Amino acid sequence: MQLNNNVTELIVLALTQDPFRKKIVFVIFLIFYLGLLLGNLLIIATIKTSRALESLMYLFLFHLSLSDACFSTSIAPRMIMDALLKKTTISFSECMIQVFTFHFFGCLEIFILILMAVDHCVAICKLLHYTTIMSHRVCGVLMVLAWMGSCVHSSAQIFLALSLPFCGPNVIDHYFCDFQSLLKLAHTNNYVTNHLLVSNSGAICTVNFVMLMFSYAIILHSLRNHSAEGRKKALSTCISHIMVVILFFRPCIFIYTCPATTFSTDDSCVLHNWNIVFYTIGTPLFNPLIYTLRNAEVKNAMRMLWSKKLVSNDGR
């Protein structure tokens, strides 16, 4: 593809220009990022090493934690580093990589949440046929399709971005590269591209959110026929998943169902930026807490992993 672009470097505005607030942003988001990274890596290590967590639900949780860690890593380290710099710039190539990875892992997380909902729906509504419907082979194929689908989605974002003419200005009114921010810099009529963005990212967020809520409504309705103990366990798991879905999709739908031209005023830009902050750092931070604090099997497996580490250290 021939690029209609003479911009090689972009200036990225931080969340704030005040030096003191920049230091606060650096400290707070460094703590948040290290916390979410530690939490998700702990879940990954626990599931990978524990024989008690070999069910398909934990296979999906493993991929969700991996996606969360990569999703935040695509944005957070540079945002934290930029908080210490006076002038924050990024090359156009790095910007395209950031757009790709951000949309890739964000879309992957959506697909994994869908697969987790399907797994719970089959486990509760079709328990006798669960092993036939949700075999390890089937779930492996579904995970491959999820990764491939995410790649297709993020490639479409890059294709749209590279088809736009960038001739200046080169200042992004955002703290990282996203297609909506780049769209404001393009020298072209953005009406069609705006609506392609909404129909792509916005539709993925909205349609999948409706599908998830519908599937959990079916699950909650079917729990009436279960025993009190089974109902309590299934309800606890479903509530955890519903919390994750709402935390993830609320800012996602707000951001991507509105055309980029909506965020033209200072107030709307600030609101847009803080929605993205929660979307990229808040949700991946809360996911490990929700899944570990409300899941006895994961907590027990973590205790056993920690005990093994202590024993091995004492043995030395």
DRENKETOR-147519 format. One record per residue (C-alpha): residue number from 1; x, y, z. Coordinates in pm, whole numbers, plus 32768, in hexadecimal, padded with zeros to 4 digits. Example, Ala and Ser with C-alpha at 12.3 -4.5 7.8 and 13.67 -1.06 7.14 Angstrom:
2
+-----+------+------+------+
:   n :    u :    v :    w :
+-----+------+------+------+
:   1 : 84CE : 7E3E : 830C :
:   2 : 8557 : 7F96 : 82CA :
+-----+------+------+------+
//
This chain:
316
+-----+------+------+------+
:   n :    u :    v :    w :
+-----+------+------+------+
:   1 : 8000 : 8000 : 8000 :
:   2 : 8084 : 8159 : 7FA7 :
:   3 : 8079 : 823E : 80D4 :
:   4 : 7FED : 839D : 80A9 :
:   5 : 80BD : 8412 : 81CC :
:   6 : 81DE : 84FF : 820C :
:   7 : 81C0 : 84F3 : 8388 :
:   8 : 82D8 : 8425 : 8422 :
:   9 : 82B1 : 8490 : 858D :
:  10 : 8183 : 84DC : 8665 :
:  11 : 816B : 85AA : 87A4 :
:  12 : 8097 : 84FC : 88AD :
:  13 : 7FF8 : 85D5 : 89BA :
:  14 : 8004 : 8547 : 8B19 :
:  15 : 7ED8 : 852F : 8C02 :
:  16 : 7F48 : 8678 : 8C9C :
:  17 : 804B : 8784 : 8C4E :
:  18 : 807B : 87EE : 8DB7 :
:  19 : 81D4 : 8775 : 8E36 :
:  20 : 8155 : 871F : 8F94 :
:  21 : 8026 : 8662 : 8F0F :
:  22 : 810A : 85A9 : 8E1F :
:  23 : 81CC : 8521 : 8F49 :
:  24 : 8086 : 84B3 : 8FEC :
:  25 : 801C : 8409 : 8EA7 :
:  26 : 816F : 835A : 8E96 :
:  27 : 815D : 82CF : 8FFA :
:  28 : 7FED : 8268 : 8FF1 :
:  29 : 7FF3 : 81C0 : 8E9E :
:  30 : 8141 : 8116 : 8EE0 :
:  31 : 80A8 : 8078 : 9017 :
:  32 : 7F6C : 8019 : 8F59 :
:  33 : 802E : 7F85 : 8E37 :
:  34 : 8118 : 7EBB : 8F15 :
:  35 : 7FE8 : 7E43 : 8FD9 :
:  36 : 7F27 : 7DCE : 8EA7 :
:  37 : 805F : 7D31 : 8E12 :
:  38 : 80AD : 7C75 : 8F53 :
:  39 : 7F42 : 7C07 : 8F80 :
:  40 : 7F17 : 7B87 : 8E1D :
:  41 : 806C : 7ADC : 8E15 :
:  42 : 801A : 7A35 : 8F61 :
:  43 : 7ED6 : 79AB : 8ECE :
:  44 : 7F91 : 7934 : 8D98 :
:  45 : 809C : 7885 : 8E6B :
:  46 : 7F98 : 77EC : 8F53 :
:  47 : 7EC4 : 775B : 8E3A :
:  48 : 7FF7 : 76E0 : 8D7E :
:  49 : 8089 : 7627 : 8EAB :
:  50 : 7F51 : 75AF : 8F64 :
:  51 : 7EB4 : 745E : 8F0F :
:  52 : 7D76 : 74C8 : 8FC4 :
:  53 : 7D36 : 75D6 : 8EC0 :
:  54 : 7D2B : 7504 : 8D82 :
:  55 : 7BBF : 7542 : 8D26 :
:  56 : 7B67 : 760A : 8BF0 :
:  57 : 7AF4 : 7733 : 8CBF :
:  58 : 7C5A : 7763 : 8D37 :
:  59 : 7CE1 : 773B : 8BD7 :
:  60 : 7C10 : 7869 : 8B76 :
:  61 : 7C77 : 791F : 8CB4 :
:  62 : 7DE4 : 78DE : 8C5B :
:  63 : 7DB5 : 7981 : 8B07 :
:  64 : 7CEB : 7A9F : 8B9F :
:  65 : 7E02 : 7AF0 : 8C96 :
:  66 : 7F04 : 7ADA : 8B80 :
:  67 : 7E30 : 7BC2 : 8AA9 :
:  68 : 7E02 : 7CB6 : 8BCD :
:  69 : 7F78 : 7CC8 : 8C0F :
:  70 : 7FCD : 7CFE : 8A9D :
:  71 : 7EAD : 7DF4 : 8A6D :
:  72 : 7F2A : 7EDC : 8B80 :
:  73 : 8097 : 7EAB : 8B20 :
:  74 : 8049 : 7F32 : 89C5 :
:  75 : 7FED : 8084 : 8A63 :
:  76 : 8053 : 80A8 : 8BD2 :
:  77 : 81D4 : 809C : 8BCD :
:  78 : 81EF : 81B4 : 8ACC :
:  79 : 80E3 : 8282 : 8B7E :
:  80 : 81A2 : 825E : 8CC7 :
:  81 : 82EC : 82BA : 8C22 :
:  82 : 8251 : 83E6 : 8B70 :
:  83 : 81E2 : 8471 : 8CC1 :
:  84 : 8351 : 84BD : 8D0A :
:  85 : 839C : 8565 : 8BBD :
:  86 : 8362 : 86CC : 8B54 :
:  87 : 832B : 8677 : 89E7 :
:  88 : 8293 : 8528 : 898C :
:  89 : 82BB : 84AF : 8828 :
:  90 : 8281 : 8366 : 8775 :
:  91 : 82E4 : 82FC : 8618 :
:  92 : 81D1 : 82B5 : 851E :
:  93 : 823A : 8145 : 8509 :
:  94 : 8230 : 811E : 8684 :
:  95 : 80DC : 81C7 : 8680 :
:  96 : 8057 : 80C4 : 8589 :
:  97 : 80E1 : 7FAA : 8660 :
:  98 : 8031 : 803D : 8790 :
:  99 : 7EE7 : 8053 : 86D3 :
: 100 : 7F0B : 7EEA : 8663 :
: 101 : 7F66 : 7E56 : 87B8 :
: 102 : 7E60 : 7F24 : 8872 :
: 103 : 7D45 : 7EB0 : 878E :
: 104 : 7DCD : 7D4E : 8771 :
: 105 : 7DD2 : 7D02 : 88E5 :
: 106 : 7C98 : 7DCD : 892A :
: 107 : 7BD7 : 7D06 : 8824 :
: 108 : 7C71 : 7BC1 : 88A1 :
: 109 : 7BF0 : 7C09 : 89FF :
: 110 : 7A91 : 7C3C : 8975 :
: 111 : 7A9D : 7AED : 88C0 :
: 112 : 7B22 : 7A3C : 89F7 :
: 113 : 7A07 : 7ACC : 8ACA :
: 114 : 7913 : 7A45 : 89C6 :
: 115 : 79B4 : 78EA : 89D9 :
: 116 : 79A7 : 78F0 : 8B55 :
: 117 : 7835 : 7946 : 8B47 :
: 118 : 77F5 : 782B : 8A4F :
: 119 : 78B5 : 7739 : 8B2D :
: 120 : 77E1 : 7796 : 8C5D :
: 121 : 76A1 : 7789 : 8B95 :
: 122 : 76EA : 7628 : 8B1A :
: 123 : 7765 : 75B7 : 8C73 :
: 124 : 7623 : 7628 : 8D1A :
: 125 : 751C : 75F6 : 8C0C :
: 126 : 75AB : 74BE : 8B62 :
: 127 : 766D : 7419 : 8C7A :
: 128 : 7642 : 72B0 : 8BFB :
: 129 : 76CA : 730F : 8AA4 :
: 130 : 77D7 : 73FD : 8B21 :
: 131 : 7906 : 731E : 8ADE :
: 132 : 7889 : 72D8 : 897E :
: 133 : 7839 : 7441 : 8923 :
: 134 : 795F : 74E9 : 89D5 :
: 135 : 7A7B : 73F6 : 899F :
: 136 : 7BE5 : 746A : 89BB :
: 137 : 7C09 : 7449 : 8843 :
: 138 : 7AD6 : 7524 : 8800 :
: 139 : 7B4C : 762B : 88F9 :
: 140 : 7CA7 : 7626 : 8862 :
: 141 : 7C12 : 766D : 870B :
: 142 : 7B38 : 7782 : 879D :
: 143 : 7C67 : 7827 : 883E :
: 144 : 7D25 : 781A : 86F3 :
: 145 : 7BF9 : 78BC : 8647 :
: 146 : 7BF1 : 79C8 : 8757 :
: 147 : 7D5F : 7A1E : 8718 :
: 148 : 7D28 : 7A1F : 859F :
: 149 : 7BEE : 7AF6 : 85BD :
: 150 : 7CAA : 7BF2 : 8694 :
: 151 : 7DBD : 7C02 : 858F :
: 152 : 7CBD : 7C44 : 847C :
: 153 : 7C1B : 7D5B : 8549 :
: 154 : 7D61 : 7E0B : 85A0 :
: 155 : 7DE1 : 7DE3 : 843B :
: 156 : 7CA7 : 7E95 : 83C2 :
: 157 : 7CF8 : 7FB6 : 84AD :
: 158 : 7E59 : 7FCE : 8420 :
: 159 : 7DD8 : 7FBA : 82BA :
: 160 : 7CEB : 80DD : 82FA :
: 161 : 7DFA : 81A8 : 83A9 :
: 162 : 7EFB : 8176 : 8294 :
: 163 : 7DFE : 81D5 : 818A :
: 164 : 7DD9 : 8332 : 8220 :
: 165 : 7EAE : 845A : 81AC :
: 166 : 7F7D : 84ED : 82C9 :
: 167 : 8021 : 8635 : 8265 :
: 168 : 8020 : 86E8 : 83B4 :
: 169 : 7FD4 : 8752 : 84C2 :
: 170 : 807B : 863E : 858A :
: 171 : 7FF6 : 867C : 86ED :
: 172 : 7F17 : 8567 : 877B :
: 173 : 7E29 : 85EB : 8883 :
: 174 : 7E43 : 84A6 : 8941 :
: 175 : 7F42 : 83EC : 8A18 :
: 176 : 7F74 : 82D0 : 891D :
: 177 : 7F33 : 827D : 87B0 :
: 178 : 7DD2 : 8212 : 8761 :
: 179 : 7D21 : 8217 : 8614 :
: 180 : 7C23 : 8319 : 868A :
: 181 : 7D39 : 840E : 86E5 :
: 182 : 7DEF : 83D4 : 859E :
: 183 : 7CAE : 840F : 84DD :
: 184 : 7CA7 : 857B : 8552 :
: 185 : 7DFD : 85B5 : 84B3 :
: 186 : 7DA7 : 852C : 835C :
: 187 : 7D75 : 8621 : 823B :
: 188 : 7C39 : 8587 : 81AF :
: 189 : 7AC2 : 8575 : 81DF :
: 190 : 7AA5 : 8493 : 830F :
: 191 : 7930 : 844D : 82FB :
: 192 : 794F : 82F6 : 8256 :
: 193 : 7A80 : 828C : 8322 :
: 194 : 79D7 : 82FF : 8464 :
: 195 : 78B1 : 821B : 8421 :
: 196 : 7991 : 80FD : 83B4 :
: 197 : 7A39 : 811B : 8509 :
: 198 : 78EC : 811A : 85BE :
: 199 : 786E : 7FF3 : 84EF :
: 200 : 79B0 : 7F33 : 8534 :
: 201 : 7A1A : 7F72 : 869E :
: 202 : 78CB : 7FFA : 8714 :
: 203 : 7808 : 7ED5 : 8688 :
: 204 : 78F9 : 7DD7 : 871F :
: 205 : 78D5 : 7E77 : 8878 :
: 206 : 775B : 7EA7 : 8870 :
: 207 : 76F2 : 7D61 : 87C9 :
: 208 : 77D4 : 7C8D : 88A4 :
: 209 : 7760 : 7D3F : 89DE :
: 210 : 75F3 : 7CF6 : 8985 :
: 211 : 764E : 7B8B : 8939 :
: 212 : 7700 : 7B68 : 8A87 :
: 213 : 75E2 : 7BFD : 8B4D :
: 214 : 74EB : 7B1E : 8A95 :
: 215 : 75BB : 79E5 : 8ADC :
: 216 : 75D8 : 7A38 : 8C4E :
: 217 : 7461 : 7A7B : 8C5C :
: 218 : 742C : 7919 : 8BD5 :
: 219 : 7520 : 788F : 8CD7 :
: 220 : 747B : 7943 : 8DFB :
: 221 : 7324 : 78D1 : 8D86 :
: 222 : 7393 : 7764 : 8D6E :
: 223 : 7424 : 7769 : 8ED0 :
: 224 : 72C3 : 7746 : 8F5A :
: 225 : 72D2 : 75D1 : 8F10 :
: 226 : 7418 : 7596 : 8FCC :
: 227 : 7456 : 753C : 9138 :
: 228 : 7495 : 764F : 9235 :
: 229 : 7609 : 75FB : 924C :
: 230 : 7637 : 75E6 : 90D2 :
: 231 : 756E : 7724 : 90A3 :
: 232 : 7648 : 77DD : 919E :
: 233 : 778F : 7771 : 90FA :
: 234 : 7716 : 77BB : 8F97 :
: 235 : 7683 : 7909 : 9002 :
: 236 : 77CB : 7973 : 90A3 :
: 237 : 788A : 7923 : 8F64 :
: 238 : 778B : 79D1 : 8E85 :
: 239 : 7789 : 7B0B : 8F5A :
: 240 : 7905 : 7B1C : 8F3E :
: 241 : 78F1 : 7B04 : 8DC4 :
: 242 : 77D6 : 7C01 : 8DA9 :
: 243 : 78A4 : 7CF9 : 8E77 :
: 244 : 79CC : 7CCB : 8D8A :
: 245 : 78ED : 7CF5 : 8C58 :
: 246 : 784F : 7E38 : 8CD7 :
: 247 : 799F : 7ECC : 8D43 :
: 248 : 7A37 : 7E7F : 8BEF :
: 249 : 7919 : 7ED6 : 8B06 :
: 250 : 7895 : 8017 : 8BA5 :
: 251 : 79BD : 80F2 : 8B3C :
: 252 : 79EF : 8025 : 89FE :
: 253 : 788D : 8069 : 8982 :
: 254 : 78A0 : 81D8 : 89E6 :
: 255 : 79E4 : 820A : 8924 :
: 256 : 79A1 : 8149 : 87E5 :
: 257 : 7830 : 8184 : 87A5 :
: 258 : 786C : 82FB : 8784 :
: 259 : 7919 : 8386 : 864D :
: 260 : 7A6B : 8429 : 8688 :
: 261 : 79D9 : 8582 : 863E :
: 262 : 7903 : 8562 : 8779 :
: 263 : 7A37 : 859E : 8850 :
: 264 : 7A81 : 86FB : 87D2 :
: 265 : 7A5B : 87CD : 890D :
: 266 : 7B52 : 87D3 : 8A2D :
: 267 : 7A5C : 8739 : 8B25 :
: 268 : 79FF : 861B : 8A3B :
: 269 : 7B71 : 85DA : 89F2 :
: 270 : 7BBD : 85C3 : 8B67 :
: 271 : 7A98 : 84D6 : 8B9B :
: 272 : 7B08 : 8407 : 8A71 :
: 273 : 7C6D : 83F3 : 8AF6 :
: 274 : 7C04 : 8384 : 8C52 :
: 275 : 7B19 : 827E : 8BC2 :
: 276 : 7C41 : 81F4 : 8B01 :
: 277 : 7D16 : 81F9 : 8C3F :
: 278 : 7C14 : 8127 : 8CF7 :
: 279 : 7BEE : 8047 : 8BC6 :
: 280 : 7D63 : 8001 : 8BA1 :
: 281 : 7DD8 : 7FF9 : 8D0C :
: 282 : 7CA9 : 7FEB : 8DF4 :
: 283 : 7BFD : 7EBA : 8D60 :
: 284 : 7D39 : 7DE1 : 8D42 :
: 285 : 7D87 : 7E3D : 8EAC :
: 286 : 7C2F : 7DD9 : 8F2C :
: 287 : 7C18 : 7C93 : 8E67 :
: 288 : 7D19 : 7BD2 : 8F3B :
: 289 : 7C7B : 7C56 : 907A :
: 290 : 7B1E : 7BEE : 900F :
: 291 : 7B83 : 7A94 : 8F9B :
: 292 : 7C61 : 7A44 : 90C6 :
: 293 : 7B94 : 7ADC : 91E0 :
: 294 : 7A54 : 7A2E : 916D :
: 295 : 7AED : 78E1 : 9104 :
: 296 : 7B51 : 77EE : 9218 :
: 297 : 7C01 : 76FE : 9127 :
: 298 : 7CE7 : 780E : 90A3 :
: 299 : 7D34 : 788A : 9204 :
: 300 : 7D87 : 7728 : 927C :
: 301 : 7E64 : 76EB : 914C :
: 302 : 7F1B : 7833 : 918F :
: 303 : 7F52 : 77CF : 92FB :
: 304 : 7FE3 : 7680 : 928B :
: 305 : 80C4 : 772B : 918C :
: 306 : 813C : 7820 : 9296 :
: 307 : 8177 : 7702 : 938F :
: 308 : 8247 : 7645 : 928B :
: 309 : 831A : 777C : 9252 :
: 310 : 8354 : 77A5 : 93C7 :
: 311 : 83B3 : 7636 : 93F0 :
: 312 : 84A2 : 7645 : 92C9 :
: 313 : 8543 : 7783 : 9354 :
: 314 : 8569 : 76E4 : 94AE :
: 315 : 8605 : 75B0 : 940D :
: 316 : 8719 : 7686 : 9380 :
+-----+------+------+------+
//
